[in-house]
């Protein structure tokens, strides 16, 4: 079983940047496909980006060209670099781990991102 802890959220101005981190413990990261989701107030949780164990990356259209997902298996950390932030990016961002060859998946508790002047 893996535990996930997100960090790096906070307040940013429109056009600014934040880097989110998802630190994992309890199992080696290369057993998991990793993803970031977000949930804005009053809305459903939505997919943002994912990175497979082989490094294949998928982004939601709203994130393309602005967000970059990466993983450091040696450090057991997954990152989400967010540039050119917009107010509509404001949400709680969650890290997700999907364990290979099983039906197991795990969530962190989230980190709040607020984009405002």
N, C-alpha and C positions, 0 to 999 in steps of 0.2 A: 504494500500500500504506500502511496506517496502523499505527502502533505505539501500544500502550496501556500505561499505567502506573497501577496502582492505588495509593492511599494512604489513610490515615485509620483503618486498623484498629488494634486494640489491646485492652486489657482494660477491660471495663465491668461495672458491677454490675447485677443484675436491676432493671429499671425505668429504667435509665439510657439514654443516647443516644450515638450515634456518627454522624459524617458521613463517608461514603466518597467519594473523588473518583477519577475516571478521566480522566487527562490524555492527550489524543491528539496525536500528531504525524505528519507525513508526508502528510497529506491533510486537506482541509476536512471538518469534522464533519458538515456537512449532506448529505454523500453516504451517510450510514450510519444505519440503524436501530440503536439501542444497547440493551443489556440488561445486567442483573446476574444472575449465577448464584452458587451457593454449593455447597461440598462439605465435608461433615462427615467426620471420620475413619471409615473403614470403610463409607462410603455413596457412592452415585453422585452426580455433579454434578446439581443441580436448578435449575430456573428460579426466579428471584425476582421480577424486574420488567423491563419493557421500555418504551421510549419511541421512537416513530417519528419520522421527519423532520417530520411534521406535528404532532407533540405528542400523538398518541394513546398512551394509557398502559394497560398491563395489569399486574396484580399476581397473584402466587400467593395463594391464600386466606390462608395463614399470615401474609402481609405486609400485608394490607388493614387500613387504619386505623392502622397503626403505622409503615410505611415510606413514603417519598415519593421518587420518582425525578424528576429534572429534568435539563435540559441547557442549556448556555450555548454556543451555536454560535460566538459571537464569541470566546470564550475557549478553545474546543475542549475543554470539560470536561463530563463527565456526573457527577451526584451521586446518592448514595443516602443520604438522611437516615433514620436508624433510631432510632425512639423506643420507649420501653417495652420495652426489650430483654429477652429471656428466655434462659435457659441453652440452650434448643434452637436459638437463633439462632447459636450458636457454630459457626464454620466458616471455611474459606478462601473469600473472596468474589472472584469473577472478573468482569472487565468483558469484554463481547463486542461486537464491531462487525460488523454485517451490511451489506455493501456493496450499494447499490441496483442492480437490474437485472443482477446478476452472481451467480455461485455462490460468491463470495469471502466469507469471514468470518474474523475475527481474535480472538485472546484475549490478555489480559494475563497476568501471572504470578501475580496474586492478592495479596490482603492478608488477614492473619489477624485474625479477630474472636473474642474469648473473652469470654463472659458468665458471670461467676462472682462469688460472694461472697468 
